Amino acid sequence: MATSNHERVGKALDLLNKGLRPFAEREMRAVHGEKWLETALSAIREDRGSPKQKAKDFNWDTQALLTLVWEQWNGVF
């Protein structure tokens, strides 16, 4: 059975998330220090869905990561 376009796009978004998350967190920490998470969460509008917390980590979906990069582009990235 061939891979559908839906599966391809889903896999691409998962790979983007896997690669972008550590980079985004590292750059946010470098600029904002210990307050990086508060700054990151404030960049994401509540109606867009905030990242879900799992223990000490946040489950950043790809949309949230891309929004963070967009909103923090000039100051961080």
MODELLER restraints for C-alpha pairs under 7 A, 6 or more apart:
rsr = mdl.restraints
at = mdl.atoms
rsr.add(forms.Gaussian(group=physical.xy_distance, feature=features.Distance(at['CA:13:A'], at['CA:62:A']), mean=6.54, stdev=0.5))
rsr.add(forms.Gaussian(group=physical.xy_distance, feature=features.Distance(at['CA:17:A'], at['CA:61:A']), mean=6.92, stdev=0.5))
rsr.add(forms.Gaussian(group=physical.xy_distance, feature=features.Distance(at['CA:17:A'], at['CA:62:A']), mean=5.20, stdev=0.5))
rsr.add(forms.Gaussian(group=physical.xy_distance, feature=features.Distance(at['CA:21:A'], at['CA:65:A']), mean=6.84, stdev=0.5))
rsr.add(forms.Gaussian(group=physical.xy_distance, feature=features.Distance(at['CA:27:A'], at['CA:76:A']), mean=6.53, stdev=0.5))
rsr.add(forms.Gaussian(group=physical.xy_distance, feature=features.Distance(at['CA:28:A'], at['CA:36:A']), mean=5.46, stdev=0.5))
rsr.add(forms.Gaussian(group=physical.xy_distance, feature=features.Distance(at['CA:28:A'], at['CA:76:A']), mean=6.49, stdev=0.5))
rsr.add(forms.Gaussian(group=physical.xy_distance, feature=features.Distance(at['CA:29:A'], at['CA:36:A']), mean=5.33, stdev=0.5))
rsr.add(forms.Gaussian(group=physical.xy_distance, feature=features.Distance(at['CA:31:A'], at['CA:76:A']), mean=6.37, stdev=0.5))
rsr.add(forms.Gaussian(group=physical.xy_distance, feature=features.Distance(at['CA:40:A'], at['CA:68:A']), mean=6.30, stdev=0.5))
rsr.add(forms.Gaussian(group=physical.xy_distance, feature=features.Distance(at['CA:43:A'], at['CA:68:A']), mean=5.98, stdev=0.5))
rsr.add(forms.Gaussian(group=physical.xy_distance, feature=features.Distance(at['CA:43:A'], at['CA:71:A']), mean=6.04, stdev=0.5))
rsr.add(forms.Gaussian(group=physical.xy_distance, feature=features.Distance(at['CA:44:A'], at['CA:50:A']), mean=6.56, stdev=0.5))
rsr.add(forms.Gaussian(group=physical.xy_distance, feature=features.Distance(at['CA:44:A'], at['CA:64:A']), mean=6.69, stdev=0.5))
rsr.add(forms.Gaussian(group=physical.xy_distance, feature=features.Distance(at['CA:44:A'], at['CA:67:A']), mean=6.51, stdev=0.5))
rsr.add(forms.Gaussian(group=physical.xy_distance, feature=features.Distance(at['CA:44:A'], at['CA:68:A']), mean=6.50, stdev=0.5))
rsr.add(forms.Gaussian(group=physical.xy_distance, feature=features.Distance(at['CA:51:A'], at['CA:58:A']), mean=6.01, stdev=0.5))
rsr.add(forms.Gaussian(group=physical.xy_distance, feature=features.Distance(at['CA:51:A'], at['CA:59:A']), mean=5.53, stdev=0.5))
rsr.add(forms.Gaussian(group=physical.xy_distance, feature=features.Distance(at['CA:51:A'], at['CA:60:A']), mean=4.99, stdev=0.5))
rsr.add(forms.Gaussian(group=physical.xy_distance, feature=features.Distance(at['CA:51:A'], at['CA:61:A']), mean=6.73, stdev=0.5))
rsr.add(forms.Gaussian(group=physical.xy_distance, feature=features.Distance(at['CA:51:A'], at['CA:64:A']), mean=6.90, stdev=0.5))
rsr.add(forms.Gaussian(group=physical.xy_distance, feature=features.Distance(at['CA:52:A'], at['CA:58:A']), mean=5.63, stdev=0.5))
rsr.add(forms.Gaussian(group=physical.xy_distance, feature=features.Distance(at['CA:52:A'], at['CA:59:A']), mean=5.18, stdev=0.5))
rsr.add(forms.Gaussian(group=physical.xy_distance, feature=features.Distance(at['CA:53:A'], at['CA:59:A']), mean=5.97, stdev=0.5))
rsr.add(forms.Gaussian(group=physical.xy_distance, feature=features.Distance(at['CA:69:A'], at['CA:77:A']), mean=6.95, stdev=0.5))
